[in-house]
Amino acid sequence: MIYLDNSGTTQPLPEVVRVVSDVMLNVYGNPSSLHGIGLKGERLLEEARQIAAGQLGVDPSEIVFTSGGTESNNLAIKGAAMQYRERGRHVITTEIEHASVYQAFEQLRRDGFAVTFLKPDHLGRVSAEQVEHALRDDTVLVSVMSVNNEIGTVQPIADIARVLHRRRKTLFHVDAVQAFGKVPLPDGLEGIDMLSLSGHKFHGPKGTGVLYVRNGIQLHPLLAGGGQESGRRSGTENVPGIAGLAKAMQMSRKRLHTHRRQWSEWKQFMLERLADIPGAKLNGDTTREGGAPHIVSVSFPGLKGEVLLHALEEHGVYVSTKSACSSKRNVPSRVLAACNLSEAEAEGTLRISMGQNTSREDIEQAVKAIEQTVRRLRREVGEN
C-alpha cells in the first residue's frame, strides 16, 4: 500500500500510540479531581502544555487544548468576534480557507457581521497589500491560513503580521493545520494572536488539537461547563490524546528539516514527471519558496478525479481529490474555483500529499501508476 493522502490524515507514529495507550491504562483520573489519581492526570496535562508551548516558542498559559483543527478555528474566529464585537463588526478572511474557517465566517455574516473574502491570484495566494486595503476602522479580526490544504500554496503570514502590527485592535488568526511539522513558523509566533493546530495532521491522535491564544486576548467560549482550559474550553480534558499530541509535536518538529528536504526533492521529481503527461496541469505555487514541500495538486481535464482516485486504488495507491472534509460533497472545489481553474480542470484534480512514512520508492511507484492510469482512461474516453 502507498498512502499519499497525508493532508487528509496521517498514521500515528508508533511512539505516539505507545504514549496514548500507556496513559489510557495508567493515568485515567479526571484532571479536575482533587485526589491523587486526578492530580497525576493534571500533572501530565500540564507537562503536555509545557511541551506544546516549547515547540511553538510561546508561554504555556497561551496553549488551549481542543478536539482538533475545526474546534480551534471556530473558537478563535467566533470566540474573538463575539468577545470584541463592541469594537467593530467587520472581519476579513480569504476565499480559499478550510471549510471550518470559511463556514465560521459565513455564520458570522448571518449573525450581522460584515465579512470580506479576499480573492487569491491564480497560484492561490493573497497579498499583505490586499489585507491592508480591506482593513476598516471597525475591523476586529483577520484570518489567513498558513498553507493551503488543497494546493499547498504558502501564504505571506509574516508580511500580513507586519501590516496588522500597526492595528492593535485587529486580531490576527492563522490556521496552521497544514503547516506545523512541514514549514517553519515565525519564531515565537511573532505577530500572530491566535494559531490553530490539529494532531492527526502530524502523526498524532485524532480528536486532539491546539489553539494558541496570545496572553491578554479574551475569547467568548463556545462551550459552557466546568471552565476547563482557564475558562476557554469547558469539558474534561482528553489526557491520553493530549499526551500523544505533545509527543507528536516533539517528534515532528525535531524531524522538520530532514523531512522538508526529502519532501522537496521528491516533490520536484513528481512535478517534472507529472508535467510530462499530456494534458496535465500543475496547480498552486510549485516553487520551493512558494509551495509547501509535501503537497502536489495536478489536474487532468477531461477525466474525473474520483474515477482516477479509484483507479489508482486498484494499484494500491491512495490519494485524494480535494479536502477530506469536503470530498463526499459532489460539488466542484471552492478553492480551485477561486484560483480560476475551469470546471473540467477542477473535476479532474488529484491531491498527492506526503508524510513522515513516505519513501522515495512510494513516490516513484505512485507516479508510474498515475502515468499508466491516465493513459488508460484517456484511451477509454477516446482521447490520445
Secondary structure, 3 states (H helix, E strand, C coil): CEECECCCCCCCCHHHHHHHHHHHHHCCCCCCCCCHHHHHHHHHHHHHHHHHHHHHCCCHHHEEEECCHHHHHHHHHHHHHHHCCCCCCEEEEECCCCHHHHHHHHHHHHCCCEEEEECCCCCCCCCHHHHHHHCCCCEEEEECCCECCCCCEECCHHHHHHHHHCCCCCEEEEECCCCCCCCCCCHHHCCCCEEEEEHHHHCCCCCCEEEEECCCCCCCCCCCCCCCCCCCCCCCCCHHHHHHHHHHHHHHHHCHHHHHHHHHHHHHHHHHHHHCCCCCEEECCCCCCCECCCEEEEECCCCCHHHHHHHHHCCCEECECCCCCCCCCCCCCHHHHHCCCCHHHHHCEEEEECCCCCCHHHHHHHHHHHHHHHHHHHHHCCCC
